[in-house]
Amino acid sequence: MIAYIVRRLLLMIPTLLGIMVINFIVIQAAPGGPVEQTIAKLKGTAIDSTARITGGGGSEVMTGTQSQGTPVDSASKYRGARGLDPKFVAEIERMYGFDKPMHERFLMMMKSYLTFDFGRSFFKGRPVVELILEKMPVSISLGLWTTLIIYGISIPLGIAKAARDGSPFDVWTSTAVIVGSAIPGFLFAILLVVLFAGGTYFDLFPLRGLVSDNWDELSWPARIVDYFWHMTLPILSLVIGSFAGLTLLTKNSFLDQINLQYVTTARAKGLSEKRVLYGHVFRNAMLIVIAGFPSAFVGILFTGALLTEIIFSLDGLGLLGWEATIDRDYPVMFATLYMFTLLGLVMQLVGDITYMLVDPRIDFEARET
C-alpha cells in the first residue's frame, strides 16, 4: 500500500500542473481582466457584478468619453484605455504584473504556490491566505456536517429500502426521495427562511452569520448551542437536496448484491438477515458508495453551498471564489483553484485507501503490476 500511495502522490504533481496550466491560459484569454477593471473604476465606468455577468466584463461594455487634451492610444489592447496616457496604462500593468510575458507570470505563480504563498488580493488589499482562512470555517462547517448527515441518513435508508424492496415502506420512502431530489436546495433554503427565519411565519432561527455577535462572551456549552442554532437551516437545506441520489445508489447497489449466489448460500446456512446484509453484502455493496465520497465532499464543501451561503448570509469559500471570478481577482481565483484541486486529488487517494480498508481483497498494487 505504501508504494501505491507514493506513486499516487507523485502522479498528483503533473495532474495539478496540467489543471493549473489549462485554467491559467483560459482565464488570461477571457476579457475584463484586473487591468480593465481598474481602468473602468478610474474612469467611472465600472458596473456592478450582476451587470458584468451579462456584459462579459467591464472593458467590453464601457463607453467612456475621452477628455479633451488626453493622449489617445488607438492601438491599445484595452478598449477601455482609449483616452488614457499609454504610460499610465503601462504603470497599471506593472502594478498587476502584466508587464511580464504569460509564461513568466505562470512560473512565478507556481513557484510561490509551492510554499503556499498566494500573494495579495488585487481588490481586497489583503493576503489571499488570510482571506481563505477567514472563510474556511463556514465552508468546512457546511461541507463536513452536510456530508456526514447525508451519509448517515442515506446508507441506512438505502439498505432498509433494499431489504424491503416493493413493500409499502419502500414505496413511501421512494416518494419522499423523489420529492427531495425534485426540489433544488436553494429553493428549499428559501422555504426554510420563509417558514422558520422570520420570513412570514416563525422567527425561530437566525438568518445571518455562522455565530452570534456576542459569541465570544458566551460559555463553551452556549457557544456550541449557538453554533448549531445558526447552522441548522443551511445544513438542512443542503441535506434535503442531496440525500436522494445517495439513497437510491445505496439501494440499487445492495439489490445487485442480494440477488447473487453467495447471498442465497449464506441464507441457506441459516444466517440471520442482519448478518447476511451487514456481514456479507455490506462490504461489496458499499464499494460504489465509497467511490463517490471524495467528489461529494469536495462538491458540497466548495461549490454546492454557494447559493446557500448567499441566502443565509454565510461568507464562505464558495462566495469568495464567485466574487473573485466576477471581479477578475486573479490571486484569489488561482489560489482557490489550486487549493480545491489539491484537496480533490488528495480526497481521491483517501477514497482508494478506504476501498482497501472496507475490502482487504482489493489490492491496487497487484493490479498495476
C-alpha positions in Angstrom: 0.0 0.0 0.0 2.9 2.4 0.8 4.3 2.1 -2.7 0.8 2.7 -4.2 0.3 5.9 -2.1 3.8 7.2 -3.1 3.0 6.7 -6.8 -0.3 8.4 -6.5 1.3 11.3 -4.7 3.8 11.7 -7.4 1.1 11.5 -10.1 -0.6 14.4 -8.4 2.2 16.7 -9.5 1.7 16.6 -13.3 -2.1 16.4 -12.8 -2.2 19.5 -10.7 0.2 21.3 -13.0 -1.9 20.4 -16.1 -5.1 21.7 -14.5 -3.4 24.9 -13.5 -1.9 25.5 -17.0 -5.2 25.0 -18.8 -7.1 27.2 -16.4 -4.4 29.9 -16.5 -4.5 30.1 -20.3 -8.3 30.2 -20.4 -8.6 32.8 -17.7 -5.9 35.0 -19.2 -7.6 35.0 -22.5 -11.0 36.0 -21.0 -11.9 39.7 -21.3 -12.4 42.0 -18.4 -9.1 41.3 -16.5 -7.8 43.2 -13.5 -6.3 45.9 -15.7 -9.6 46.6 -17.4 -11.4 46.5 -14.1 -9.0 49.2 -12.7 -9.3 51.3 -15.8 -13.1 51.1 -15.6 -13.1 52.2 -11.9 -10.7 55.1 -12.6 -12.8 56.3 -15.5 -16.1 55.9 -13.5 -17.5 53.4 -16.0 -17.3 50.3 -13.8 -20.5 48.3 -13.5 -21.8 46.0 -10.7 -21.3 42.3 -10.6 -24.7 41.5 -11.9 -24.2 43.6 -15.0 -20.8 42.1 -15.5 -22.3 38.6 -15.7 -24.4 39.6 -18.7 -22.0 42.2 -20.1 -18.9 39.9 -20.2 -16.5 42.3 -18.5 -16.2 46.0 -17.8 -13.8 46.7 -20.5 -16.0 45.2 -23.2 -19.1 47.3 -22.4 -17.5 50.6 -21.5 -18.3 53.7 -23.5 -16.2 56.2 -21.6 -15.7 59.6 -23.2 -12.3 61.0 -24.0 -11.3 64.1 -22.1 -10.0 66.9 -24.2 -6.2 67.0 -24.5 -5.7 63.5 -23.1 -3.4 61.3 -25.3 -5.3 58.7 -27.3 -3.8 55.3 -27.9 -5.9 53.9 -30.7 -3.8 50.8 -30.8 -4.3 50.0 -27.1 -5.2 46.4 -26.4 -7.6 47.6 -23.7 -10.8 49.0 -25.2 -11.5 51.0 -22.0 -8.0 52.6 -22.1 -8.8 54.8 -25.0 -8.2 58.3 -24.0 -5.7 57.4 -21.3 -2.0 58.1 -21.3 -0.2 54.9 -22.5 2.4 55.4 -19.8 -0.3 55.4 -17.2 -1.8 52.2 -18.6 1.7 50.6 -18.6 2.0 51.5 -14.9 -1.2 49.7 -14.1 0.0 46.7 -16.0 3.2 46.8 -14.0 1.3 47.1 -10.7 -0.6 43.8 -11.5 2.4 42.1 -13.0 1.1 42.1 -16.6 4.3 43.8 -17.9 5.8 40.3 -17.9 5.1 37.5 -20.5 2.4 35.0 -19.7 4.7 32.0 -19.2 6.9 34.0 -16.9 3.9 35.0 -14.8 2.8 31.4 -14.6 6.2 30.1 -13.5 6.5 32.8 -10.8 3.0 31.9 -9.6 3.6 28.2 -9.3 7.0 28.8 -7.6 5.2 30.8 -4.9 2.4 28.2 -4.7 4.9 25.5 -3.7 5.4 27.3 -0.4 1.6 28.2 -0.3 2.5 31.8 -0.8 -0.6 33.0 -2.7 0.2 36.7 -2.7 -2.3 39.5 -2.0 -5.8 40.1 -3.4 -5.9 42.7 -6.2 -9.0 44.4 -4.9 -9.4 43.5 -1.3 -5.9 44.5 -0.3 -5.3 41.5 2.0 -3.2 38.4 1.8 -5.1 35.6 0.0 -4.1 33.0 2.7 -5.7 35.3 5.3 -8.9 35.5 3.2 -9.1 31.7 2.7 -8.5 31.0 6.4 -11.2 33.6 7.3 -13.8 31.9 5.1 -12.7 28.3 5.8 -14.8 27.8 9.0 -18.0 28.4 7.1 -17.3 26.1 4.2 -15.9 23.3 6.4 -19.0 23.6 8.7 -21.4 23.3 5.7 -19.4 20.6 3.9 -18.4 18.4 6.8 -21.8 18.3 8.6 -23.8 18.0 5.4 -21.7 15.1 4.1 -21.8 13.3 7.4 -25.6 13.7 7.8 -26.2 12.7 4.2 -24.2 9.5 4.5 -25.7 8.9 8.0 -29.2 9.0 6.5 -28.8 7.7 3.0 -26.8 4.5 3.8 -29.2 3.0 6.4 -32.2 4.2 4.4 -30.9 2.7 1.2 -30.2 -0.6 3.0 -33.6 -0.7 4.5 -35.3 0.0 1.2 -33.2 -2.8 -0.5 -34.2 -5.3 2.3 -37.9 -4.3 1.9 -38.0 -3.8 -1.9 -41.5 -3.4 -3.1 -43.1 -3.1 0.3 -45.2 -0.1 1.4 -42.1 1.3 3.3 -40.1 1.2 0.1 -42.9 3.0 -1.9 -43.5 5.8 0.7 -39.8 6.4 1.2 -39.3 6.5 -2.6 -41.9 9.2 -2.8 -40.1 11.2 -0.2 -36.8 10.7 -2.0 -38.3 11.8 -5.4 -39.7 14.9 -3.8 -36.4 15.7 -2.2 -34.5 15.3 -5.4 -37.0 17.3 -7.4 -36.7 20.4 -5.2 -33.4 22.3 -5.7 -31.5 23.0 -2.4 -31.7 26.8 -2.8 -35.5 26.7 -3.2 -35.8 24.6 -0.1 -33.5 27.1 1.6 -35.9 30.0 0.7 -38.8 27.9 2.0 -37.0 27.4 5.3 -36.3 31.2 5.6 -40.0 31.9 4.9 -41.2 29.4 7.5 -38.6 29.5 10.3 -36.3 32.5 9.9 -38.8 35.4 10.3 -39.8 35.5 6.6 -43.5 35.1 7.1 -44.4 32.7 9.9 -42.0 31.8 12.6 -38.8 33.5 13.8 -37.0 30.6 15.4 -33.6 30.6 13.7 -31.1 33.3 12.8 -30.7 34.4 9.2 -27.1 35.7 9.2 -23.7 34.6 10.1 -22.0 31.5 11.5 -22.4 32.6 15.1 -24.0 35.4 17.1 -22.3 38.7 17.6 -21.8 38.0 21.3 -20.3 34.6 20.7 -17.0 35.5 22.5 -18.9 36.4 25.6 -20.7 33.0 25.8 -19.7 30.0 27.8 -18.5 26.9 25.8 -21.8 25.0 26.1 -23.6 28.1 25.0 -21.2 28.6 22.1 -21.9 25.1 20.8 -25.6 25.6 21.0 -25.3 29.0 19.3 -23.2 27.4 16.5 -25.6 24.7 15.7 -28.5 27.1 16.1 -27.1 29.1 13.2 -26.1 26.1 11.1 -29.5 24.2 11.4 -31.3 25.7 8.4 -28.3 25.9 6.0 -27.4 22.3 6.6 -31.0 21.1 6.4 -31.4 22.8 3.0 -28.3 21.1 1.7 -29.2 17.7 3.1 -32.7 17.7 1.6 -31.3 18.5 -1.9 -28.5 15.9 -1.8 -29.5 12.8 0.1 -31.8 11.3 -2.6 -29.1 10.3 -5.1 -27.0 8.5 -2.5 -30.1 6.7 -1.1 -31.0 5.3 -4.4 -27.4 4.4 -5.2 -27.1 2.5 -1.9 -30.4 0.7 -2.5 -29.5 -0.4 -6.1 -26.0 -1.4 -5.0 -27.4 -3.7 -2.3 -30.1 -5.1 -4.6 -27.4 -6.1 -7.1 -25.6 -8.0 -4.4 -28.7 -9.5 -2.8 -29.5 -11.3 -6.0 -26.1 -13.0 -6.2 -25.5 -16.7 -5.4 -23.3 -16.1 -2.4 -26.2 -14.4 -0.6 -28.5 -17.3 -1.3 -25.8 -19.6 0.1 -25.4 -17.6 3.3 -29.2 -17.6 3.9 -29.3 -21.4 3.3 -26.7 -21.8 6.0 -29.2 -20.3 8.5 -27.6 -16.9 8.9 -29.9 -14.1 10.1 -30.9 -11.4 7.6 -28.9 -8.8 9.6 -25.8 -11.0 9.4 -26.3 -11.5 5.7 -26.8 -7.8 5.0 -24.0 -6.4 7.2 -21.6 -9.3 7.3 -21.5 -10.2 3.6 -23.4 -7.8 1.4 -22.3 -4.6 3.1 -18.6 -5.0 2.2 -19.3 -5.5 -1.5 -22.2 -3.1 -1.9 -20.5 -0.2 -0.2 -17.6 0.0 -2.6 -19.5 2.1 -5.2 -20.9 4.3 -2.4 -17.4 4.9 -1.0 -16.2 5.7 -4.5 -18.4 8.8 -4.6 -17.4 10.2 -1.2 -14.5 12.3 -2.2 -16.4 14.1 -5.0 -19.4 14.5 -2.8 -17.4 16.1 0.0 -15.5 18.4 -2.3 -18.6 19.4 -4.2 -20.6 20.3 -1.1 -17.6 21.9 0.5 -16.7 24.4 -2.2 -19.4 24.6 -4.9 -22.7 23.2 -3.8 -23.1 25.6 -0.9 -22.7 28.8 -3.0 -26.4 29.8 -3.2 -26.9 28.6 0.4 -24.2 30.9 1.5 -25.8 33.8 -0.3 -29.3 33.1 1.1 -28.2 32.7 4.7 -25.5 35.4 4.5 -22.7 33.0 5.2 -19.4 34.3 3.9 -17.6 31.2 2.9 -15.2 30.0 0.2 -17.9 29.5 -2.4 -18.9 33.1 -2.2 -15.2 34.2 -2.1 -14.4 32.3 -5.3 -17.5 33.6 -7.0 -16.8 37.2 -6.2 -13.1 36.7 -7.3 -14.3 35.3 -10.6 -16.6 38.2 -11.2 -14.0 40.8 -10.2 -11.2 39.0 -12.0 -9.2 38.9 -8.8 -6.6 36.5 -10.2 -4.6 35.8 -7.0 -7.8 34.7 -5.2 -9.1 32.8 -8.3 -5.9 30.8 -8.8 -5.3 30.2 -5.1 -8.8 28.8 -4.5 -8.4 26.7 -7.7 -5.1 25.4 -6.6 -6.4 24.5 -3.1 -9.6 23.0 -4.4 -7.8 20.9 -7.0 -5.1 19.7 -4.5 -7.8 18.8 -1.9 -9.8 16.9 -4.6 -6.8 14.9 -5.6 -6.0 14.0 -2.0 -9.6 13.0 -1.4 -9.5 10.7 -4.4 -6.5 9.0 -2.8 -8.4 8.8 0.5 -11.2 7.1 -1.4 -8.9 4.5 -2.8 -7.4 3.8 0.7 -10.9 3.5 2.1 -11.6 0.9 -0.7 -8.8 -1.3 0.7 -9.9 -0.8 4.3 -13.5 -1.8 3.5 -12.5 -4.8 1.4 -8.9 -6.1 2.1 -9.2 -8.2 -1.0 -8.7 -5.1 -3.2 -5.0 -4.6 -3.9 -4.2 -1.7 -6.2 -0.5 -2.6 -6.2 -1.2 -6.1 -7.6 -3.5 -4.6 -10.3 -0.8 -2.2 -11.5 1.9 -4.9 -11.7 
